[in-house]
Amino acid sequence: MLIALPSVWPTAVRTALTLRAVLVVAVATMAAPWIGPAAAEARFTPGPCWFTVPDGEAALCGTVAVPERRDRPNSRSLRLPVAVLLSTARQPAPDPVLFLEGGPGASPFGSSEATEERMEVWWELSAPFRRARNLILFDPRGVGRAEPDTDCPELDGVAPTRGTRPVTREQRAALERAAVSACAARLETAGLDGTQFSTPVAAEDALDIATALGAQRINLFAVSYGTRVGLEILRRQGGRVRAAVFDSVYPPDVNAQEDAAWLAQRTYRRLFDDCAANRSCRSAFPDLEKRFLDLVERLDRNPVDIVVGDHETRRALRLTGGVTIAAGLEALAISEAIPLMPTIIDRAARGQYAALAEWAPINWLGDPEVADGLAFSTECRESVNTADPLKRADSARRYAPYGLVATDDPGQRVCRLWSSGHQEPAERLPVASPVPVLLLSGAYDPVTPPEWGDRAAATLPKSRHLVFRAASHIVTSSEDCAMAAAVTFIEQETVPATVCPGATKPPVFERP
């Protein structure tokens, strides 16, 4: 499953009269509605914003109704919350920027407690885009404030123990099984159709939102899993897309389950090679790779129980070889943590596990930032159930010991209990499109590596792929030049050949 990192992207209208005025202005700046298969069902209903709009800014908020099933004429509607952060231009361009969040299952607005903080970031980061265009944010179906509610509060009980002894793998699996089964039964009783959560459905919903807002053409800005939705939009209705920026590319013709061992190995290979090529790092941490592999082997034979975190985040965990690899990958997925990794590995090899253990992932079930049901349905349909067991096993052998990272993956356990649709083979084909696309990748990304960006670029003849050597997942969250390049690309449909010259510089590692 893709790491659902909290996105760093993030009383607009004080009276009904003001809201109606904003609606008229906003729709007037967009072209006449594009008429498509679901245009009749896509309806925008204005409403109050659920976040504070700063002085001098304006937003249009409301919901767009989309059909639950597009293959049934009388299907019920689902309401998706939409916020249009309005352009500061007097006459905005008619093609807004539509943001596609990652996950699957993450909300661009964040959880209810974090919405105000998230939106403050959004206002700031979207300002360059909004010099010329409106920016559209929305919760996908089943996510955040959108209908239906697919959260699984039953999973809240499957949490890391706050005691001094971790639960065993078998105990956790039993707790997960009971919680997932209870959630699945409850959602089924409530009428939730797990087959209606997929990348193609997400793409159609996004297009319906643009249609309901009167946008004939759009620009796409997508991160992580959102890039897969964006590519599906290009496949289905590429003529509606003027330009696209895809950050941390997740093409449809890859399977993260099959590639788990390789994803881990290539990320650590990048770290060890960069350290060995750097005189200072090589001197401070000789034989870093060997010491790490020895550490993994030692902890795989004799795991260490450790308590990490402060009073509120305190948890007990068992540090095994697989957990050690996974903890390093969690750190390497954050660009700012990359320079610290040689020191963290060095300390762990000396028996000082605290810094490494802090990065050990909490089991992904019950993540408060993710809509569990939507995530399960999509991942089971498109990753877990379609993964070839022989390819998984071959990858684990070929890239040993990094296959240990998938030893305790709960995906297969969940998907045996969860209802999801069947993915058509055509969905797994590469996307070919003449639309101008800017692809952004971080060299250290253990989730969506640069090789996947290259793979997508092969069938996108007007694409440009920028790889940032010191960055990891979601490059625009850590590299100012990446964000500037994204803005330029949306404005001009191209970027200069010399854009972001600093992108080729490797990380500067901290010394002990």
Disulfide bonds with the S-S distance in Angstrom:
Cys49-Cys61 1.89
Cys152-Cys183 1.96
Cys275-Cys281 2.01
Cys380-Cys415 1.98
Cys481-Cys500 2.08
